Amino acid sequence: MKVLVIGGGGREHALVLSLSLSEHVDEIFCCPGNPGISQIAHCAAIQVDEFEKLAEFATNQKIDLTVVGPDDPLSMGIVDYFQERGLRIFGPTRDASKLEWSKYFAKEFMLRRGIPTAKYAAFDKREHAIAYAYSRKLPLVIKADGLARGKGVAVVNSHDGAIGAINACFDGKFGDAGKLVIIEDFLPGTEASIFAICDGENYALLPTAQDYKRLLDDNKGPNTGGMGARSPNPLVDAELMKKVEERIIKPTLLGMKEEGKPYKGFLYVGIMIDSKRDPYVVEFNSRMGDPETQVVLPLLECDLFEVLWQAAEGNLGFFKGVLPSAEVSGDGAAVCVILASQGYPEKIATGMPIRFKVGLYLGQQSQLIDQSGDLNPNDAKVLLFHAGTKLDQQRNLITAGGRVLCVTALAATQEEAHKAAYKAVSKIDFAGKQNRNDIGL
């Protein structure tokens, strides 16, 4: 089989690596890819919104399955475009992915279907939003309705903070995504990330994860696209997962099917676990999370390609809900640490040379560094996923985005994975590098 992955970040690097290990996959392609992905896949410089070129590429290369990584092309209808041309693709249609690209739609859908979530109101006028914010108990959560790359959410503890977040949306900080503003009551508790592969009716669960959204240690600082992750999430046990399935995943798939938007693709459910250990939906994503993908997929023991193929064909029923994974057997943990550029998540500095100290083992997919050494404490394995990198004219690796590299360590326990990840982090350097130090603790 030939597989095409669309995207060029850390999530797509993890997808490409997992798919490349399948015994069914002979060749793997990625558009546009990145320097890390290019070590294990054929990369073509086609952007994720160039649907005509992507479809032509898939046709010419005789691609058997296309897998979509990021949210933007899904919201623009890439799945519909490919399907109209008879090309097999895994991901939700534009209508189905509305669960992510319109928070208003998602909240209304959950109300219709009795899916637990925070009380909210939506506003298209600034003065109405501000008046509502003054009427509610603090803290509040202010969200841009549309896609904002994980940065359109603000948790505010004062009315001045609420006004600032509301003004940021209506003043165009998030473009068209902020034309409609969602104001939610704050849900106290602990967050968890739940992932499922769906075929429109059936689903199979992936390992759980915890995402670290805030820029600084101890969950301080601004929200980001994610500064790290760990898997499995130690707070999600079998009892809680059953609640998530019965109260959230099953009614979501049934509701989308009954409303004419059958959901086929990766489904991310960000939940808040309250003091009674009941789950509430914080948000839906219509794709895998980033950087959660970089800790979830390396723990899988099954053939990812086979599962995605069956899901694309609508045949997930035989997996009986759970995929073989390290989480299910209770053995293994993963910790991912993001190395970000100076200024992230606001204005960033790029073009900084990335230096690797001798002695760092980063797995088979990276030939850009010295692999003479080996980092293997307690049999930990360390993988490097490229998120925002490129090669300069001299073919030196330089920074090219807000989140630059994802250092993922796999070990028997999260404590060991944490130690291995940060040992690797200490061996990578670039001007302005910033990272959290508490991922996995």
C-alpha positions in Angstrom: 0.0 0.0 0.0 0.9 3.6 -0.5 0.0 6.2 2.2 -0.1 10.0 2.1 -0.1 12.0 5.3 -1.2 15.7 5.0 0.6 18.2 7.3 4.0 19.1 8.4 4.2 19.3 12.2 5.1 17.1 15.1 1.7 15.4 15.0 2.2 14.4 11.4 5.8 13.2 12.1 4.3 10.9 14.7 1.6 9.7 12.3 4.2 9.1 9.5 6.5 7.1 11.9 3.7 4.9 13.1 2.3 4.2 9.7 5.7 3.5 8.2 6.1 0.6 10.7 3.1 -1.2 9.2 3.8 -4.4 7.3 1.1 -3.3 4.8 2.8 0.0 3.9 5.4 -0.1 1.1 5.8 3.7 0.6 4.7 6.7 2.6 4.4 10.3 1.4 3.9 13.6 3.3 2.8 17.0 2.1 4.4 19.3 2.9 6.4 17.4 5.5 9.5 18.7 7.3 13.2 17.8 7.7 12.5 15.1 10.3 9.6 13.5 8.3 11.8 13.5 5.1 14.1 10.9 6.7 11.3 8.3 6.6 8.9 9.5 3.9 8.9 11.2 0.5 8.0 14.8 1.0 6.4 17.1 -1.6 6.1 20.9 -1.1 2.4 21.0 -1.5 0.5 23.1 1.2 -2.4 21.6 3.1 -4.9 24.0 1.5 -3.9 23.3 -2.1 -6.6 20.6 -2.6 -6.3 20.4 -6.4 -2.6 19.8 -6.2 -3.0 17.3 -3.4 -5.6 15.3 -5.2 -3.6 15.3 -8.4 -0.5 14.1 -6.4 -2.6 11.3 -4.7 -3.9 10.2 -8.1 -0.5 10.3 -9.9 1.2 8.4 -7.0 -1.6 5.9 -6.8 -2.1 6.6 -3.1 -4.2 3.9 -1.4 -5.0 5.9 1.7 -4.7 9.6 2.6 -4.6 10.6 6.3 -5.3 14.2 7.3 -3.3 15.6 10.2 -4.3 19.3 10.9 -7.6 21.0 11.4 -7.6 23.7 8.7 -7.9 21.4 5.7 -10.7 19.4 7.4 -12.7 22.6 8.1 -12.2 23.6 4.4 -13.6 20.3 3.2 -10.6 18.3 2.0 -12.3 15.0 2.8 -15.3 16.0 0.7 -13.0 17.1 -2.2 -11.1 13.8 -2.2 -14.2 11.6 -1.9 -15.8 13.4 -4.9 -12.8 12.3 -6.9 -12.9 8.7 -5.8 -9.9 9.0 -3.5 -9.9 7.0 -0.2 -9.2 9.4 2.7 -9.4 9.1 6.5 -10.9 12.1 8.3 -14.3 13.8 8.9 -16.1 15.7 6.3 -16.5 19.5 6.6 -19.9 19.1 8.1 -18.7 16.5 10.6 -15.6 18.5 11.6 -17.9 21.4 12.6 -17.6 19.8 16.1 -14.2 21.6 16.1 -14.4 24.5 13.8 -17.5 26.0 15.4 -17.6 25.9 19.2 -21.1 27.3 19.0 -22.3 24.3 17.0 -20.5 21.9 19.4 -22.2 23.5 22.4 -25.6 23.5 20.8 -25.1 19.9 19.7 -24.2 18.9 23.3 -27.3 20.6 24.6 -29.5 18.8 22.1 -27.9 15.4 22.9 -27.7 15.7 26.7 -23.9 15.6 26.7 -22.4 17.1 29.8 -20.5 20.4 29.3 -20.3 23.8 31.0 -23.1 26.4 30.8 -22.4 29.0 28.1 -23.7 31.8 26.0 -22.7 33.1 22.6 -22.4 36.7 21.4 -21.8 38.5 18.1 -21.9 41.9 19.7 -19.1 43.2 22.0 -21.3 45.1 24.4 -23.7 42.2 25.0 -20.7 39.8 25.7 -19.3 42.3 28.2 -22.6 42.7 29.9 -23.0 39.0 30.2 -19.5 38.6 31.6 -20.3 41.0 34.4 -23.4 39.0 35.3 -21.5 35.7 35.8 -19.5 34.3 38.6 -15.7 34.3 38.2 -13.6 32.7 36.9 -14.9 32.6 33.3 -13.7 31.0 30.1 -13.7 33.2 27.0 -13.4 31.4 23.6 -13.2 32.5 20.0 -15.8 30.4 18.1 -13.6 29.3 15.2 -10.2 27.8 14.8 -7.4 29.7 16.5 -4.5 27.2 16.7 -5.2 26.4 20.3 -4.7 30.1 21.4 -8.3 31.4 21.2 -9.2 30.4 24.8 -8.6 32.6 27.9 -9.4 31.6 31.5 -10.0 34.9 33.3 -10.2 35.7 37.0 -11.4 39.3 36.8 -13.9 41.3 34.9 -11.1 43.4 33.5 -9.5 40.2 32.2 -12.8 39.1 30.7 -13.2 42.5 28.9 -9.6 42.2 27.6 -10.3 38.7 26.2 -13.6 39.7 24.7 -12.0 42.7 23.0 -9.2 40.6 21.7 -11.7 38.5 19.8 -13.8 41.4 18.4 -10.7 43.5 17.6 -9.5 40.7 15.2 -6.7 39.0 17.1 -8.0 35.6 15.9 -9.4 36.8 12.5 -12.8 35.6 11.5 -12.6 33.0 14.3 -13.3 35.7 16.8 -16.4 37.2 15.2 -18.5 35.0 17.5 -17.5 34.8 21.2 -18.4 32.0 23.5 -18.4 32.7 27.3 -18.5 29.6 29.5 -18.8 29.0 33.2 -15.5 27.7 34.6 -15.3 24.0 35.2 -13.1 23.1 38.2 -11.2 19.9 38.1 -8.5 18.1 36.1 -8.3 17.9 32.4 -7.7 14.7 30.4 -7.5 14.0 26.7 -9.5 11.1 25.2 -9.0 9.8 21.7 -11.1 7.5 19.5 -10.8 6.3 15.9 -14.3 6.4 14.4 -15.9 4.9 11.3 -19.2 6.8 11.4 -20.9 4.4 13.8 -18.3 2.3 15.7 -15.2 3.5 17.5 -11.9 2.2 18.9 -10.2 3.8 21.9 -6.6 5.0 21.9 -4.4 5.5 25.0 -5.4 8.5 27.1 -3.2 11.5 27.6 -2.7 14.7 29.5 -1.9 17.9 27.7 0.0 20.8 29.3 -1.4 23.9 27.7 0.1 26.7 29.8 3.5 28.1 28.8 5.1 28.0 32.2 5.6 25.5 35.0 2.8 24.9 37.5 0.2 25.7 34.7 1.1 29.4 34.7 1.4 31.8 31.9 -0.7 32.1 28.6 -2.4 29.2 26.8 -0.4 27.7 24.0 -0.9 25.0 21.4 0.6 22.6 24.0 3.9 22.6 25.8 4.0 18.8 26.4 2.0 15.7 27.2 2.1 12.4 28.9 0.3 9.1 28.3 -1.5 7.3 29.7 -3.3 9.8 31.9 -3.1 8.3 35.5 -6.5 9.9 36.4 -8.5 8.0 33.8 -9.3 4.5 35.1 -11.8 2.0 33.6 -14.7 3.4 35.6 -14.2 6.9 34.4 -13.6 5.7 30.8 -16.9 3.9 30.9 -18.6 7.2 31.8 -16.9 8.9 29.0 -18.0 6.3 26.5 -21.6 6.1 27.7 -22.2 9.8 28.3 -20.0 11.4 25.6 -18.6 9.2 22.8 -21.6 7.0 22.0 -24.2 9.9 22.1 -21.8 12.0 20.0 -21.5 9.4 17.2 -25.2 8.5 17.3 -26.2 12.2 17.3 -23.9 13.1 14.4 -25.3 10.1 12.4 -28.9 11.0 13.1 -28.3 14.6 12.2 -26.8 13.7 8.8 -23.2 14.3 9.7 -21.8 10.8 10.3 -18.4 11.2 12.1 -15.6 9.2 10.5 -12.0 10.1 11.6 -10.0 10.8 14.7 -12.1 12.2 17.5 -10.5 14.1 20.3 -12.5 14.8 23.5 -11.0 17.2 26.0 -12.7 16.5 29.3 -12.7 18.0 32.8 -13.0 15.5 35.6 -14.8 17.1 38.6 -14.6 16.2 42.3 -17.2 13.5 41.9 -15.1 12.0 39.0 -17.7 12.8 36.4 -16.5 13.9 33.0 -17.6 17.2 31.3 -16.6 18.1 27.7 -14.3 21.1 27.5 -13.9 20.8 23.7 -14.0 18.5 20.7 -11.3 18.3 18.1 -11.8 16.6 14.7 -8.2 15.3 14.6 -5.5 14.1 16.9 -4.1 16.5 19.4 -0.6 18.0 19.2 1.5 17.1 21.2 -0.6 14.3 22.5 -0.2 12.3 19.3 3.5 12.1 20.0 2.9 10.2 23.2 -0.2 8.2 22.3 0.9 6.6 19.0 4.3 5.3 20.2 2.4 3.3 22.9 0.2 1.5 20.4 1.0 -2.2 19.9 -1.4 -2.6 17.0 -0.9 -1.8 13.3 -2.2 1.8 12.9 -2.5 1.5 9.2 -4.8 -1.5 9.5 -7.1 0.3 11.9 -7.3 3.5 9.8 -8.0 1.4 6.7 -10.8 -0.4 8.4 -12.2 2.8 9.8 -12.1 4.5 6.3 -14.1 1.4 5.0 -16.6 1.6 7.9 -15.5 -1.8 9.4 -14.3 -1.0 12.9 -16.8 -3.2 14.6 -14.4 -6.2 15.0 -12.0 -4.2 17.2 -14.7 -4.3 19.9 -14.0 -0.8 21.2 -10.4 -1.0 22.4 -7.1 -1.2 20.4 -4.2 -3.3 21.7 -1.9 -0.8 23.5 0.6 -0.4 26.3 -2.1 1.4 28.3 -4.5 -1.6 28.1 -1.8 -4.0 29.4 -0.7 -1.5 32.0 2.8 -1.5 30.8 4.6 1.5 29.5 4.4 5.3 29.6 5.4 8.2 27.4 6.4 11.8 28.2 6.8 14.5 25.5 8.4 17.9 26.1 8.0 20.8 23.6 11.0 23.0 22.8 9.6 26.3 21.8 11.0 29.5 20.2 11.6 32.7 22.0 8.4 34.8 22.2 6.1 31.8 21.8 3.0 31.9 21.8 3.1 35.5 20.7 5.6 37.0 18.2 8.4 34.5 17.7 12.0 34.5 16.6 12.9 32.0 13.9 16.0 31.0 11.9 18.0 30.0 14.9 20.5 27.1 14.3 19.7 24.0 16.3 22.6 22.3 18.0 22.7 18.7 19.2 25.3 17.6 21.8 27.0 14.3 21.0 25.6 11.4 22.9 21.9 11.9 22.2 20.0 9.0 20.8 16.9 10.1 18.9 15.7 7.1 17.0 15.9 5.9 13.5 14.0 8.7 11.9 16.6 11.5 12.5 19.8 11.4 10.5 20.4 15.1 11.0 22.3 14.6 14.3 25.2 12.6 15.7 24.0 9.2 16.7 27.3 7.9 18.0 26.0 8.0 21.6 23.1 6.4 23.2 20.6 7.7 25.7 19.0 4.7 27.3 18.5 5.0 31.1 16.4 2.1 32.4 15.8 1.0 28.8 14.1 4.2 27.9 13.7 5.1 24.3 13.8 8.7 23.1 12.2 9.9 19.8 12.6 13.3 18.3 9.6 14.7 16.4 10.1 17.8 14.3 7.4 20.5 14.6 8.8 23.8 13.3 12.1 23.2 11.6 13.6 23.6 8.2 17.0 23.4 6.4 18.8 26.6 5.4 20.7 27.0 2.2 23.7 25.2 3.7 21.3 22.4 4.8 21.8 23.2 8.5 18.7 22.6 10.7 17.1 25.9 11.9 14.0 26.9 13.8 11.0 27.7 11.7 8.0 27.9 14.0 6.7 28.6 17.5 7.0 25.0 18.6 10.2 23.6 17.2 10.9 20.1 18.5 9.0 17.4 20.5 11.2 15.2 22.6 9.3 12.0 23.5 10.6 9.4 25.9 9.1 5.9 26.3 9.8 3.9 29.5 8.3 1.5 31.9 7.0 4.3 34.2 6.2 8.0 33.8 9.0 8.9 36.3 11.6 7.2 34.1 10.1 8.6 30.9 10.3 12.1 32.5 13.9 11.7 33.4 14.8 10.4 30.0 13.0 13.2 28.2 14.7 15.9 30.1 18.1 14.4 29.8 17.5 14.6 26.0 16.2 18.1 26.3 19.4 19.1 27.9 21.3 18.0 24.9 19.5 20.2 22.4 20.0 23.9 22.2 19.0 26.9 20.1 18.9 30.7 20.9 15.9 31.5 22.9 14.9 27.9 23.6 12.1 27.7 26.2 10.4 24.6 27.7 8.5 23.6 30.8 10.3 21.5 33.4 7.3 19.7 35.0 5.9 17.6 32.1 5.0 14.2 33.4 5.3 15.0 37.1 
